[in-house]
């Protein structure tokens, strides 16, 4: 089992400049990720970027399920959230 904080740290270390919040129960997680690296990329490409940094954890089923919400800093602010 892996803690949400561990998943959050992995994403932050492997996806530079990302602000990350992860919640979950040890197998199923929901992550909100805000990154300037997402600018100009489709939502699908943004999600692929996140899945690629978690490839080994997903392949080993350390992470069983992952729900993603990805934002650029601008889209996060447009949604009424502070960065």
mmCIF file as gemmi writes it, N, C-alpha and C atoms, coordinates in Angstrom:
data_model
loop_
_atom_site.group_PDB
_atom_site.id
_atom_site.type_symbol
_atom_site.label_atom_id
_atom_site.label_alt_id
_atom_site.label_comp_id
_atom_site.label_asym_id
_atom_site.label_entity_id
_atom_site.label_seq_id
_atom_site.pdbx_PDB_ins_code
_atom_site.Cartn_x
_atom_site.Cartn_y
_atom_site.Cartn_z
_atom_site.occupancy
_atom_site.B_iso_or_equiv
_atom_site.pdbx_formal_charge
_atom_site.auth_seq_id
_atom_site.auth_asym_id
_atom_site.pdbx_PDB_model_num
ATOM 1 N N . UNK Axp A 1 ? 0.837 -1.168 0 1 0 ? 1 A 1
ATOM 2 C CA . UNK Axp A 1 ? 0 0 0 1 0 ? 1 A 1
ATOM 3 C C . UNK Axp A 1 ? 0.894 1.247 0 1 0 ? 1 A 1
ATOM 4 N N . UNK Axp A 2 ? 0.396 2.288 -0.618 1 0 ? 2 A 1
ATOM 5 C CA . UNK Axp A 2 ? 1.142 3.543 -0.722 1 0 ? 2 A 1
ATOM 6 C C . UNK Axp A 2 ? 0.245 4.675 -0.218 1 0 ? 2 A 1
ATOM 7 N N . UNK Axp A 3 ? 0.84 5.59 0.499 1 0 ? 3 A 1
ATOM 8 C CA . UNK Axp A 3 ? 0.084 6.711 1.071 1 0 ? 3 A 1
ATOM 9 C C . UNK Axp A 3 ? -0.111 7.808 0.024 1 0 ? 3 A 1
ATOM 10 N N . UNK Axp A 4 ? -1.207 8.54 0.132 1 0 ? 4 A 1
ATOM 11 C CA . UNK Axp A 4 ? -1.433 9.653 -0.802 1 0 ? 4 A 1
ATOM 12 C C . UNK Axp A 4 ? -0.267 10.64 -0.824 1 0 ? 4 A 1
ATOM 13 N N . UNK Axp A 5 ? 0.346 10.877 0.326 1 0 ? 5 A 1
ATOM 14 C CA . UNK Axp A 5 ? 1.475 11.795 0.399 1 0 ? 5 A 1
ATOM 15 C C . UNK Axp A 5 ? 2.65 11.294 -0.438 1 0 ? 5 A 1
ATOM 16 N N . UNK Axp A 6 ? 2.837 9.98 -0.472 1 0 ? 6 A 1
ATOM 17 C CA . UNK Axp A 6 ? 3.917 9.398 -1.27 1 0 ? 6 A 1
ATOM 18 C C . UNK Axp A 6 ? 3.655 9.602 -2.759 1 0 ? 6 A 1
ATOM 19 N N . UNK Axp A 7 ? 2.408 9.398 -3.176 1 0 ? 7 A 1
ATOM 20 C CA . UNK Axp A 7 ? 2.042 9.612 -4.576 1 0 ? 7 A 1
ATOM 21 C C . UNK Axp A 7 ? 2.257 11.076 -4.93 1 0 ? 7 A 1
ATOM 22 N N . UNK Axp A 8 ? 1.845 11.967 -4.039 1 0 ? 8 A 1
ATOM 23 C CA . UNK Axp A 8 ? 2.025 13.398 -4.248 1 0 ? 8 A 1
ATOM 24 C C . UNK Axp A 8 ? 3.5 13.735 -4.421 1 0 ? 8 A 1
ATOM 25 N N . UNK Axp A 9 ? 4.348 13.191 -3.574 1 0 ? 9 A 1
ATOM 26 C CA . UNK Axp A 9 ? 5.791 13.449 -3.646 1 0 ? 9 A 1
ATOM 27 C C . UNK Axp A 9 ? 6.376 12.927 -4.95 1 0 ? 9 A 1
ATOM 28 N N . UNK Axp A 10 ? 5.976 11.743 -5.358 1 0 ? 10 A 1
ATOM 29 C CA . UNK Axp A 10 ? 6.479 11.161 -6.608 1 0 ? 10 A 1
ATOM 30 C C . UNK Axp A 10 ? 6.142 12.072 -7.787 1 0 ? 10 A 1
ATOM 31 N N . UNK Axp A 11 ? 4.903 12.53 -7.85 1 0 ? 11 A 1
ATOM 32 C CA . UNK Axp A 11 ? 4.493 13.394 -8.958 1 0 ? 11 A 1
ATOM 33 C C . UNK Axp A 11 ? 5.284 14.701 -8.92 1 0 ? 11 A 1
ATOM 34 N N . UNK Axp A 12 ? 5.41 15.302 -7.743 1 0 ? 12 A 1
ATOM 35 C CA . UNK Axp A 12 ? 6.132 16.567 -7.62 1 0 ? 12 A 1
ATOM 36 C C . UNK Axp A 12 ? 7.6 16.422 -8.002 1 0 ? 12 A 1
ATOM 37 N N . UNK Axp A 13 ? 8.214 15.315 -7.646 1 0 ? 13 A 1
ATOM 38 C CA . UNK Axp A 13 ? 9.635 15.11 -7.962 1 0 ? 13 A 1
ATOM 39 C C . UNK Axp A 13 ? 9.866 14.834 -9.44 1 0 ? 13 A 1
ATOM 40 N N . UNK Axp A 14 ? 8.915 14.16 -10.086 1 0 ? 14 A 1
ATOM 41 C CA . UNK Axp A 14 ? 9.113 13.729 -11.467 1 0 ? 14 A 1
ATOM 42 C C . UNK Axp A 14 ? 8.482 14.659 -12.497 1 0 ? 14 A 1
ATOM 43 N N . UNK Axp A 15 ? 7.583 15.531 -12.064 1 0 ? 15 A 1
ATOM 44 C CA . UNK Axp A 15 ? 6.945 16.487 -12.964 1 0 ? 15 A 1
ATOM 45 C C . UNK Axp A 15 ? 7.299 17.877 -12.433 1 0 ? 15 A 1
ATOM 46 N N . UNK Axp A 16 ? 8.337 18.455 -13.002 1 0 ? 16 A 1
ATOM 47 C CA . UNK Axp A 16 ? 8.865 19.708 -12.469 1 0 ? 16 A 1
ATOM 48 C C . UNK Axp A 16 ? 7.821 20.817 -12.478 1 0 ? 16 A 1
ATOM 49 N N . UNK Axp A 17 ? 7.941 21.699 -11.507 1 0 ? 17 A 1
ATOM 50 C CA . UNK Axp A 17 ? 7.085 22.886 -11.389 1 0 ? 17 A 1
ATOM 51 C C . UNK Axp A 17 ? 5.615 22.57 -11.136 1 0 ? 17 A 1
ATOM 52 N N . UNK Axp A 18 ? 5.3 21.37 -10.681 1 0 ? 18 A 1
ATOM 53 C CA . UNK Axp A 18 ? 3.901 21.002 -10.46 1 0 ? 18 A 1
ATOM 54 C C . UNK Axp A 18 ? 3.491 21.254 -9.011 1 0 ? 18 A 1
ATOM 55 N N . UNK Axp A 19 ? 2.274 21.754 -8.863 1 0 ? 19 A 1
ATOM 56 C CA . UNK Axp A 19 ? 1.638 21.814 -7.549 1 0 ? 19 A 1
ATOM 57 C C . UNK Axp A 19 ? 0.653 20.656 -7.536 1 0 ? 19 A 1
ATOM 58 N N . UNK Axp A 20 ? 0.715 19.842 -6.495 1 0 ? 20 A 1
ATOM 59 C CA . UNK Axp A 20 ? -0.023 18.585 -6.487 1 0 ? 20 A 1
ATOM 60 C C . UNK Axp A 20 ? -0.752 18.401 -5.166 1 0 ? 20 A 1
ATOM 61 N N . UNK Axp A 21 ? -1.974 17.901 -5.25 1 0 ? 21 A 1
ATOM 62 C CA . UNK Axp A 21 ? -2.74 17.497 -4.07 1 0 ? 21 A 1
ATOM 63 C C . UNK Axp A 21 ? -3.324 16.126 -4.377 1 0 ? 21 A 1
ATOM 64 N N . UNK Axp A 22 ? -3.03 15.145 -3.539 1 0 ? 22 A 1
ATOM 65 C CA . UNK Axp A 22 ? -3.516 13.782 -3.743 1 0 ? 22 A 1
ATOM 66 C C . UNK Axp A 22 ? -4.269 13.329 -2.506 1 0 ? 22 A 1
ATOM 67 N N . UNK Axp A 23 ? -5.424 12.731 -2.721 1 0 ? 23 A 1
ATOM 68 C CA . UNK Axp A 23 ? -6.179 12.076 -1.651 1 0 ? 23 A 1
ATOM 69 C C . UNK Axp A 23 ? -6.441 10.647 -2.101 1 0 ? 23 A 1
ATOM 70 N N . UNK Axp A 24 ? -6.62 9.759 -1.127 1 0 ? 24 A 1
ATOM 71 C CA . UNK Axp A 24 ? -6.892 8.375 -1.49 1 0 ? 24 A 1
ATOM 72 C C . UNK Axp A 24 ? -6.852 7.458 -0.292 1 0 ? 24 A 1
ATOM 73 N N . UNK Axp A 25 ? -7.096 6.169 -0.591 1 0 ? 25 A 1
ATOM 74 C CA . UNK Axp A 25 ? -7.201 5.164 0.466 1 0 ? 25 A 1
ATOM 75 C C . UNK Axp A 25 ? -6.071 4.135 0.464 1 0 ? 25 A 1
ATOM 76 N N . UNK Axp A 26 ? -5.028 4.394 -0.301 1 0 ? 26 A 1
ATOM 77 C CA . UNK Axp A 26 ? -3.916 3.454 -0.353 1 0 ? 26 A 1
ATOM 78 C C . UNK Axp A 26 ? -3.834 2.688 -1.659 1 0 ? 26 A 1
ATOM 79 N N . UNK Axp A 27 ? -4.934 2.601 -2.383 1 0 ? 27 A 1
ATOM 80 C CA . UNK Axp A 27 ? -4.957 1.963 -3.696 1 0 ? 27 A 1
ATOM 81 C C . UNK Axp A 27 ? -5.65 2.823 -4.736 1 0 ? 27 A 1
ATOM 82 N N . UNK Axp A 28 ? -6.677 3.555 -4.317 1 0 ? 28 A 1
ATOM 83 C CA . UNK Axp A 28 ? -7.458 4.414 -5.206 1 0 ? 28 A 1
ATOM 84 C C . UNK Axp A 28 ? -7.17 5.86 -4.835 1 0 ? 28 A 1
ATOM 85 N N . UNK Axp A 29 ? -6.8 6.645 -5.85 1 0 ? 29 A 1
ATOM 86 C CA . UNK Axp A 29 ? -6.369 8.019 -5.585 1 0 ? 29 A 1
ATOM 87 C C . UNK Axp A 29 ? -7.042 9.009 -6.529 1 0 ? 29 A 1
ATOM 88 N N . UNK Axp A 30 ? -7.149 10.241 -6.041 1 0 ? 30 A 1
ATOM 89 C CA . UNK Axp A 30 ? -7.584 11.368 -6.865 1 0 ? 30 A 1
ATOM 90 C C . UNK Axp A 30 ? -6.519 12.445 -6.724 1 0 ? 30 A 1
ATOM 91 N N . UNK Axp A 31 ? -6.046 12.942 -7.853 1 0 ? 31 A 1
ATOM 92 C CA . UNK Axp A 31 ? -4.987 13.946 -7.844 1 0 ? 31 A 1
ATOM 93 C C . UNK Axp A 31 ? -5.415 15.184 -8.61 1 0 ? 31 A 1
ATOM 94 N N . UNK Axp A 32 ? -5.114 16.328 -8.032 1 0 ? 32 A 1
ATOM 95 C CA . UNK Axp A 32 ? -5.253 17.617 -8.706 1 0 ? 32 A 1
ATOM 96 C C . UNK Axp A 32 ? -3.837 18.103 -8.96 1 0 ? 32 A 1
ATOM 97 N N . UNK Axp A 33 ? -3.526 18.377 -10.219 1 0 ? 33 A 1
ATOM 98 C CA . UNK Axp A 33 ? -2.17 18.761 -10.59 1 0 ? 33 A 1
ATOM 99 C C . UNK Axp A 33 ? -2.217 20.048 -11.401 1 0 ? 33 A 1
ATOM 100 N N . UNK Axp A 34 ? -1.462 21.024 -10.952 1 0 ? 34 A 1
ATOM 101 C CA . UNK Axp A 34 ? -1.369 22.317 -11.63 1 0 ? 34 A 1
ATOM 102 C C . UNK Axp A 34 ? 0.079 22.465 -12.087 1 0 ? 34 A 1
ATOM 103 N N . UNK Axp A 35 ? 0.271 22.629 -13.394 1 0 ? 35 A 1
ATOM 104 C CA . UNK Axp A 35 ? 1.642 22.73 -13.899 1 0 ? 35 A 1
ATOM 105 C C . UNK Axp A 35 ? 1.715 23.624 -15.126 1 0 ? 35 A 1
ATOM 106 N N . UNK Axp A 36 ? 2.723 24.491 -15.18 1 0 ? 36 A 1
ATOM 107 C CA . UNK Axp A 36 ? 2.929 25.286 -16.396 1 0 ? 36 A 1
ATOM 108 C C . UNK Axp A 36 ? 3.36 24.409 -17.569 1 0 ? 36 A 1
ATOM 109 N N . UNK Axp A 37 ? 3.838 23.201 -17.294 1 0 ? 37 A 1
ATOM 110 C CA . UNK Axp A 37 ? 4.215 22.277 -18.367 1 0 ? 37 A 1
ATOM 111 C C . UNK Axp A 37 ? 3.005 21.81 -19.174 1 0 ? 37 A 1
ATOM 112 N N . UNK Axp A 38 ? 1.796 22.02 -18.643 1 0 ? 38 A 1
ATOM 113 C CA . UNK Axp A 38 ? 0.578 21.619 -19.344 1 0 ? 38 A 1
ATOM 114 C C . UNK Axp A 38 ? 0.118 22.637 -20.389 1 0 ? 38 A 1
ATOM 115 N N . UNK Axp A 39 ? 0.698 23.821 -20.366 1 0 ? 39 A 1
ATOM 116 C CA . UNK Axp A 39 ? 0.278 24.885 -21.287 1 0 ? 39 A 1
ATOM 117 C C . UNK Axp A 39 ? 0.436 24.414 -22.732 1 0 ? 39 A 1
ATOM 118 N N . UNK Axp A 40 ? -0.628 24.601 -23.513 1 0 ? 40 A 1
ATOM 119 C CA . UNK Axp A 40 ? -0.603 24.242 -24.932 1 0 ? 40 A 1
ATOM 120 C C . UNK Axp A 40 ? -0.84 22.774 -25.205 1 0 ? 40 A 1
ATOM 121 N N . UNK Axp A 41 ? -1.102 21.978 -24.15 1 0 ? 41 A 1
ATOM 122 C CA . UNK Axp A 41 ? -1.32 20.546 -24.336 1 0 ? 41 A 1
ATOM 123 C C . UNK Axp A 41 ? -2.781 20.216 -24.083 1 0 ? 41 A 1
ATOM 124 N N . UNK Axp A 42 ? -3.284 19.237 -24.807 1 0 ? 42 A 1
ATOM 125 C CA . UNK Axp A 42 ? -4.662 18.8 -24.596 1 0 ? 42 A 1
ATOM 126 C C . UNK Axp A 42 ? -4.779 18.122 -23.231 1 0 ? 42 A 1
ATOM 127 N N . UNK Axp A 43 ? -5.999 17.977 -22.761 1 0 ? 43 A 1
ATOM 128 C CA . UNK Axp A 43 ? -6.234 17.296 -21.482 1 0 ? 43 A 1
ATOM 129 C C . UNK Axp A 43 ? -5.695 15.869 -21.534 1 0 ? 43 A 1
ATOM 130 N N . UNK Axp A 44 ? -5.866 15.198 -22.669 1 0 ? 44 A 1
ATOM 131 C CA . UNK Axp A 44 ? -5.355 13.835 -22.829 1 0 ? 44 A 1
ATOM 132 C C . UNK Axp A 44 ? -3.838 13.819 -22.682 1 0 ? 44 A 1
ATOM 133 N N . UNK Axp A 45 ? -3.144 14.741 -23.33 1 0 ? 45 A 1
ATOM 134 C CA . UNK Axp A 45 ? -1.686 14.803 -23.253 1 0 ? 45 A 1
ATOM 135 C C . UNK Axp A 45 ? -1.236 15.127 -21.818 1 0 ? 45 A 1
ATOM 136 N N . UNK Axp A 46 ? -1.961 16.004 -21.144 1 0 ? 46 A 1
ATOM 137 C CA . UNK Axp A 46 ? -1.646 16.32 -19.754 1 0 ? 46 A 1
ATOM 138 C C . UNK Axp A 46 ? -1.728 15.062 -18.889 1 0 ? 46 A 1
ATOM 139 N N . UNK Axp A 47 ? -2.789 14.294 -19.072 1 0 ? 47 A 1
ATOM 140 C CA . UNK Axp A 47 ? -2.967 13.069 -18.291 1 0 ? 47 A 1
ATOM 141 C C . UNK Axp A 47 ? -1.885 12.046 -18.645 1 0 ? 47 A 1
ATOM 142 N N . UNK Axp A 48 ? -1.534 11.957 -19.911 1 0 ? 48 A 1
ATOM 143 C CA . UNK Axp A 48 ? -0.469 11.043 -20.32 1 0 ? 48 A 1
ATOM 144 C C . UNK Axp A 48 ? 0.852 11.416 -19.649 1 0 ? 48 A 1
ATOM 145 N N . UNK Axp A 49 ? 1.111 12.701 -19.511 1 0 ? 49 A 1
ATOM 146 C CA . UNK Axp A 49 ? 2.329 13.148 -18.842 1 0 ? 49 A 1
ATOM 147 C C . UNK Axp A 49 ? 2.366 12.655 -17.393 1 0 ? 49 A 1
ATOM 148 N N . UNK Axp A 50 ? 1.232 12.752 -16.708 1 0 ? 50 A 1
ATOM 149 C CA . UNK Axp A 50 ? 1.17 12.306 -15.315 1 0 ? 50 A 1
ATOM 150 C C . UNK Axp A 50 ? 1.293 10.781 -15.237 1 0 ? 50 A 1
ATOM 151 N N . UNK Axp A 51 ? 0.551 10.079 -16.091 1 0 ? 51 A 1
ATOM 152 C CA . UNK Axp A 51 ? 0.638 8.615 -16.079 1 0 ? 51 A 1
ATOM 153 C C . UNK Axp A 51 ? 2.06 8.142 -16.366 1 0 ? 51 A 1
ATOM 154 N N . UNK Axp A 52 ? 2.784 8.852 -17.213 1 0 ? 52 A 1
ATOM 155 C CA . UNK Axp A 52 ? 4.144 8.43 -17.545 1 0 ? 52 A 1
ATOM 156 C C . UNK Axp A 52 ? 5.078 8.549 -16.343 1 0 ? 52 A 1
ATOM 157 N N . UNK Axp A 53 ? 4.873 9.538 -15.469 1 0 ? 53 A 1
ATOM 158 C CA . UNK Axp A 53 ? 5.749 9.657 -14.298 1 0 ? 53 A 1
ATOM 159 C C . UNK Axp A 53 ? 5.393 8.631 -13.219 1 0 ? 53 A 1
ATOM 160 N N . UNK Axp A 54 ? 4.215 8.037 -13.336 1 0 ? 54 A 1
ATOM 161 C CA . UNK Axp A 54 ? 3.784 7.014 -12.378 1 0 ? 54 A 1
ATOM 162 C C . UNK Axp A 54 ? 3.771 5.619 -13.011 1 0 ? 54 A 1
ATOM 163 N N . UNK Axp A 55 ? 4.44 5.464 -14.119 1 0 ? 55 A 1
ATOM 164 C CA . UNK Axp A 55 ? 4.397 4.221 -14.885 1 0 ? 55 A 1
ATOM 165 C C . UNK Axp A 55 ? 4.733 2.992 -14.039 1 0 ? 55 A 1
ATOM 166 N N . UNK Axp A 56 ? 5.814 3.034 -13.28 1 0 ? 56 A 1
ATOM 167 C CA . UNK Axp A 56 ? 6.206 1.843 -12.515 1 0 ? 56 A 1
ATOM 168 C C . UNK Axp A 56 ? 5.215 1.539 -11.396 1 0 ? 56 A 1
ATOM 169 N N . UNK Axp A 57 ? 4.674 2.568 -10.76 1 0 ? 57 A 1
ATOM 170 C CA . UNK Axp A 57 ? 3.694 2.355 -9.691 1 0 ? 57 A 1
ATOM 171 C C . UNK Axp A 57 ? 2.384 1.796 -10.237 1 0 ? 57 A 1
ATOM 172 N N . UNK Axp A 58 ? 1.989 2.234 -11.423 1 0 ? 58 A 1
ATOM 173 C CA . UNK Axp A 58 ? 0.775 1.71 -12.042 1 0 ? 58 A 1
ATOM 174 C C . UNK Axp A 58 ? 0.988 0.284 -12.556 1 0 ? 58 A 1
ATOM 175 N N . UNK Axp A 59 ? 2.149 0.027 -13.157 1 0 ? 59 A 1
ATOM 176 C CA . UNK Axp A 59 ? 2.442 -1.302 -13.703 1 0 ? 59 A 1
ATOM 177 C C . UNK Axp A 59 ? 2.519 -2.357 -12.601 1 0 ? 59 A 1
ATOM 178 N N . UNK Axp A 60 ? 3.066 -1.976 -11.454 1 0 ? 60 A 1
ATOM 179 C CA . UNK Axp A 60 ? 3.19 -2.926 -10.345 1 0 ? 60 A 1
ATOM 180 C C . UNK Axp A 60 ? 1.904 -3.022 -9.526 1 0 ? 60 A 1
ATOM 181 N N . UNK Axp A 61 ? 0.906 -2.223 -9.893 1 0 ? 61 A 1
ATOM 182 C CA . UNK Axp A 61 ? -0.382 -2.131 -9.211 1 0 ? 61 A 1
ATOM 183 C C . UNK Axp A 61 ? -0.249 -1.622 -7.776 1 0 ? 61 A 1
ATOM 184 N N . UNK Axp A 62 ? 0.854 -0.922 -7.488 1 0 ? 62 A 1
ATOM 185 C CA . UNK Axp A 62 ? 0.965 -0.216 -6.219 1 0 ? 62 A 1
ATOM 186 C C . UNK Axp A 62 ? -0.15 0.823 -6.161 1 0 ? 62 A 1
ATOM 187 N N . UNK Axp A 63 ? -0.4 1.447 -7.317 1 0 ? 63 A 1
ATOM 188 C CA . UNK Axp A 63 ? -1.548 2.333 -7.492 1 0 ? 63 A 1
ATOM 189 C C . UNK Axp A 63 ? -2.533 1.577 -8.365 1 0 ? 63 A 1
ATOM 190 N N . UNK Axp A 64 ? -3.693 1.273 -7.8 1 0 ? 64 A 1
ATOM 191 C CA . UNK Axp A 64 ? -4.693 0.495 -8.532 1 0 ? 64 A 1
ATOM 192 C C . UNK Axp A 64 ? -5.552 1.386 -9.432 1 0 ? 64 A 1
ATOM 193 N N . UNK Axp A 65 ? -5.935 2.543 -8.918 1 0 ? 65 A 1
ATOM 194 C CA . UNK Axp A 65 ? -6.792 3.453 -9.682 1 0 ? 65 A 1
ATOM 195 C C . UNK Axp A 65 ? -6.385 4.89 -9.389 1 0 ? 65 A 1
ATOM 196 N N . UNK Axp A 66 ? -6.426 5.71 -10.437 1 0 ? 66 A 1
ATOM 197 C CA . UNK Axp A 66 ? -6.002 7.098 -10.309 1 0 ? 66 A 1
ATOM 198 C C . UNK Axp A 66 ? -6.916 7.984 -11.14 1 0 ? 66 A 1
ATOM 199 N N . UNK Axp A 67 ? -7.557 8.923 -10.474 1 0 ? 67 A 1
ATOM 200 C CA . UNK Axp A 67 ? -8.394 9.918 -11.14 1 0 ? 67 A 1
ATOM 201 C C . UNK Axp A 67 ? -7.615 11.227 -11.175 1 0 ? 67 A 1
ATOM 202 N N . UNK Axp A 68 ? -7.547 11.835 -12.351 1 0 ? 68 A 1
ATOM 203 C CA . UNK Axp A 68 ? -6.754 13.053 -12.512 1 0 ? 68 A 1
ATOM 204 C C . UNK Axp A 68 ? -7.612 14.255 -12.87 1 0 ? 68 A 1
ATOM 205 N N . UNK Axp A 69 ? -7.234 15.379 -12.298 1 0 ? 69 A 1
ATOM 206 C CA . UNK Axp A 69 ? -7.752 16.681 -12.698 1 0 ? 69 A 1
ATOM 207 C C . UNK Axp A 69 ? -6.524 17.538 -12.919 1 0 ? 69 A 1
ATOM 208 N N . UNK Axp A 70 ? -6.273 17.906 -14.166 1 0 ? 70 A 1
ATOM 209 C CA . UNK Axp A 70 ? -5.072 18.66 -14.493 1 0 ? 70 A 1
ATOM 210 C C . UNK Axp A 70 ? -5.437 20.068 -14.95 1 0 ? 70 A 1
ATOM 211 N N . UNK Axp A 71 ? -4.579 21.005 -14.57 1 0 ? 71 A 1
ATOM 212 C CA . UNK Axp A 71 ? -4.806 22.408 -14.875 1 0 ? 71 A 1
ATOM 213 C C . UNK Axp A 71 ? -3.484 23.096 -15.19 1 0 ? 71 A 1
ATOM 214 N N . UNK Axp A 72 ? -3.546 24.089 -16.061 1 0 ? 72 A 1
ATOM 215 C CA . UNK Axp A 72 ? -2.442 25.037 -16.166 1 0 ? 72 A 1
ATOM 216 C C . UNK Axp A 72 ? -2.672 26.047 -15.035 1 0 ? 72 A 1
ATOM 217 N N . UNK Axp A 73 ? -1.659 26.832 -14.656 1 0 ? 73 A 1
ATOM 218 C CA . UNK Axp A 73 ? -1.903 27.858 -13.627 1 0 ? 73 A 1
ATOM 219 C C . UNK Axp A 73 ? -3.035 28.812 -14.032 1 0 ? 73 A 1
ATOM 220 N N . UNK Axp A 74 ? -3.098 29.133 -15.323 1 0 ? 74 A 1
ATOM 221 C CA . UNK Axp A 74 ? -4.144 30.043 -15.805 1 0 ? 74 A 1
ATOM 222 C C . UNK Axp A 74 ? -5.531 29.418 -15.71 1 0 ? 74 A 1
ATOM 223 N N . UNK Axp A 75 ? -5.655 28.154 -16.11 1 0 ? 75 A 1
ATOM 224 C CA . UNK Axp A 75 ? -6.975 27.513 -16.046 1 0 ? 75 A 1
ATOM 225 C C . UNK Axp A 75 ? -7.409 27.279 -14.605 1 0 ? 75 A 1
ATOM 226 N N . UNK Axp A 76 ? -6.455 27.064 -13.705 1 0 ? 76 A 1
ATOM 227 C CA . UNK Axp A 76 ? -6.755 26.91 -12.29 1 0 ? 76 A 1
ATOM 228 C C . UNK Axp A 76 ? -7.311 28.224 -11.735 1 0 ? 76 A 1
ATOM 229 N N . UNK Axp A 77 ? -6.675 29.341 -12.07 1 0 ? 77 A 1
ATOM 230 C CA . UNK Axp A 77 ? -7.155 30.643 -11.621 1 0 ? 77 A 1
ATOM 231 C C . UNK Axp A 77 ? -8.504 30.972 -12.243 1 0 ? 77 A 1
ATOM 232 N N . UNK Axp A 78 ? -8.681 30.613 -13.53 1 0 ? 78 A 1
ATOM 233 C CA . UNK Axp A 78 ? -9.964 30.858 -14.202 1 0 ? 78 A 1
ATOM 234 C C . UNK Axp A 78 ? -11.095 30.067 -13.556 1 0 ? 78 A 1
ATOM 235 N N . UNK Axp A 79 ? -10.743 28.946 -12.946 1 0 ? 79 A 1
ATOM 236 C CA . UNK Axp A 79 ? -11.739 28.143 -12.247 1 0 ? 79 A 1
ATOM 237 C C . UNK Axp A 79 ? -12.049 28.723 -10.866 1 0 ? 79 A 1
ATOM 238 N N . UNK Axp A 80 ? -11.392 29.846 -10.561 1 0 ? 80 A 1
ATOM 239 C CA . UNK Axp A 80 ? -11.665 30.528 -9.302 1 0 ? 80 A 1
ATOM 240 C C . UNK Axp A 80 ? -10.828 30.037 -8.14 1 0 ? 80 A 1
ATOM 241 N N . UNK Axp A 81 ? -9.733 29.374 -8.444 1 0 ? 81 A 1
ATOM 242 C CA . UNK Axp A 81 ? -8.87 28.84 -7.391 1 0 ? 81 A 1
ATOM 243 C C . UNK Axp A 81 ? -7.574 29.649 -7.333 1 0 ? 81 A 1
ATOM 244 N N . UNK Axp A 82 ? -7.003 29.719 -6.157 1 0 ? 82 A 1
ATOM 245 C CA . UNK Axp A 82 ? -5.704 30.372 -5.993 1 0 ? 82 A 1
ATOM 246 C C . UNK Axp A 82 ? -4.606 29.333 -6.204 1 0 ? 82 A 1
ATOM 247 N N . UNK Axp A 83 ? -3.517 29.741 -6.818 1 0 ? 83 A 1
ATOM 248 C CA . UNK Axp A 83 ? -2.417 28.802 -7.072 1 0 ? 83 A 1
ATOM 249 C C . UNK Axp A 83 ? -1.627 28.581 -5.807 1 0 ? 83 A 1
